[in-house]
Amino acid sequence: MIISLSPKPEDALANLAAQTEGLPGPYLITGAQAAYTYHHWLLPIAKVVNLRIPEGDITLWQTALAFPWKAFTQTPSLAQVRPATRVAILEPYLSEALHERRVIRKGLAFISVEDVCLQLLVTATTQIALSEIAALLIAQRATLDWAYLLKHTRSLPSGQRLAEIIWAINHEAGRTLLPQEIVGLNITPQASASPLRPETLADLLRPLRAQWKLAHAPATGD
């Protein structure tokens, strides 16, 4: 019998859930663990979890996340992550509005899928990050709050980026896979400073194709 010693993506979350009642205050799981919960595509580093917490609660969380956890207040280097058993990256800027939109999965509080998309739309600088936005939009398209996304991207560079990603997905699928008519996006990629160009549409979705057939991707809220 072969026993795998590789940690599963949910291992850090399971460890965190086991001590939920002892956690010191409000929080949201963000980053790669949150994104994976919604798209089940790009695997996170199993032992690393990003936690957004109130600004004044850093010491409380550092105390609560005792050994084998190692808590950081900024993104650690690989040299710091490798020897650790569990890594928590504490992000001390949790707003009440963001916390109110939390999604509870298996007893843990996650940042909403819309807010994950908004963060990635602002910060994505690589093709893989842009593809992750596409993965989130496709996997959650049946239940996504499109009005909320538009409200927070309209007239901003992130709105143009959202429009181009939706255009790219529908172009590659050969049909309206995402509700382009609902969000009123009747554009094609512009020859501007945008990271998307007509010649790079295939590159945007290439990482997805190995796991999904876009034209038949099942609608799911999981």
HUPE-V237688 format. One record per residue. SS is DSSP state (H for helix, E for strand, C for the rest). PHI is phi as a letter, one per 40 degrees, with the letter a starting at -180 (none if undefined). Layout:
ss:SS phi:PHI
ss:SS phi:PHI
This chain:
ss:C phi:none
ss:C phi:c
ss:C phi:b
ss:C phi:c
ss:C phi:c
ss:C phi:c
ss:C phi:c
ss:C phi:c
ss:C phi:d
ss:C phi:c
ss:H phi:d
ss:H phi:c
ss:H phi:c
ss:H phi:c
ss:H phi:c
ss:H phi:c
ss:H phi:c
ss:C phi:c
ss:C phi:b
ss:H phi:d
ss:H phi:c
ss:H phi:c
ss:C phi:c
ss:C phi:c
ss:C phi:i
ss:C phi:c
ss:E phi:a
ss:E phi:b
ss:E phi:c
ss:E phi:b
ss:H phi:g
ss:H phi:c
ss:H phi:c
ss:H phi:c
ss:H phi:d
ss:H phi:c
ss:H phi:d
ss:H phi:c
ss:H phi:b
ss:C phi:f
ss:C phi:b
ss:C phi:c
ss:C phi:c
ss:C phi:c
ss:C phi:c
ss:C phi:d
ss:C phi:c
ss:E phi:b
ss:E phi:b
ss:E phi:c
ss:E phi:b
ss:E phi:c
ss:E phi:b
ss:C phi:c
ss:H phi:d
ss:H phi:c
ss:H phi:b
ss:H phi:d
ss:H phi:c
ss:H phi:c
ss:H phi:c
ss:H phi:c
ss:H phi:c
ss:H phi:c
ss:C phi:c
ss:C phi:c
ss:C phi:d
ss:C phi:c
ss:E phi:c
ss:E phi:b
ss:E phi:b
ss:E phi:b
ss:C phi:b
ss:C phi:a
ss:C phi:d
ss:C phi:c
ss:C phi:c
ss:H phi:c
ss:H phi:c
ss:H phi:c
ss:H phi:c
ss:H phi:d
ss:C phi:c
ss:C phi:c
ss:C phi:c
ss:E phi:b
ss:E phi:b
ss:E phi:b
ss:E phi:b
ss:E phi:c
ss:E phi:b
ss:C phi:c
ss:C phi:a
ss:C phi:c
ss:C phi:c
ss:H phi:c
ss:H phi:c
ss:H phi:c
ss:H phi:c
ss:H phi:c
ss:C phi:c
ss:C phi:d
ss:E phi:b
ss:E phi:c
ss:E phi:b
ss:C phi:f
ss:C phi:g
ss:E phi:b
ss:E phi:c
ss:E phi:b
ss:C phi:c
ss:C phi:c
ss:H phi:c
ss:H phi:c
ss:H phi:c
ss:H phi:c
ss:H phi:c
ss:H phi:c
ss:H phi:c
ss:H phi:c
ss:H phi:c
ss:H phi:c
ss:H phi:b
ss:C phi:c
ss:C phi:b
ss:C phi:b
ss:H phi:c
ss:H phi:c
ss:H phi:c
ss:H phi:c
ss:H phi:c
ss:H phi:c
ss:H phi:c
ss:H phi:d
ss:H phi:c
ss:H phi:c
ss:H phi:c
ss:H phi:c
ss:H phi:c
ss:C phi:b
ss:C phi:c
ss:C phi:c
ss:C phi:b
ss:C phi:c
ss:C phi:c
ss:H phi:c
ss:H phi:c
ss:H phi:c
ss:H phi:d
ss:H phi:c
ss:H phi:d
ss:C phi:c
ss:C phi:b
ss:C phi:d
ss:C phi:g
ss:C phi:b
ss:H phi:d
ss:H phi:c
ss:H phi:c
ss:H phi:c
ss:H phi:c
ss:H phi:d
ss:H phi:c
ss:H phi:c
ss:H phi:c
ss:H phi:c
ss:H phi:d
ss:H phi:c
ss:H phi:c
ss:H phi:c
ss:H phi:c
ss:H phi:c
ss:H phi:c
ss:C phi:g
ss:C phi:a
ss:C phi:c
ss:C phi:c
ss:C phi:b
ss:C phi:c
ss:H phi:c
ss:H phi:c
ss:H phi:c
ss:H phi:c
ss:C phi:g
ss:C phi:b
ss:C phi:b
ss:C phi:b
ss:C phi:b
ss:C phi:d
ss:C phi:c
ss:C phi:c
ss:C phi:b
ss:C phi:c
ss:C phi:c
ss:C phi:c
ss:C phi:b
ss:C phi:b
ss:H phi:d
ss:H phi:c
ss:H phi:b
ss:H phi:c
ss:H phi:c
ss:H phi:c
ss:H phi:d
ss:H phi:c
ss:H phi:d
ss:H phi:c
ss:H phi:c
ss:H phi:c
ss:C phi:c
ss:C phi:b
ss:C phi:b
ss:C phi:c
ss:H phi:d
ss:H phi:c
ss:H phi:b
ss:C phi:c
ss:C phi:c
ss:C phi:c
ss:C phi:a
ss:C phi:b
ss:C phi:c
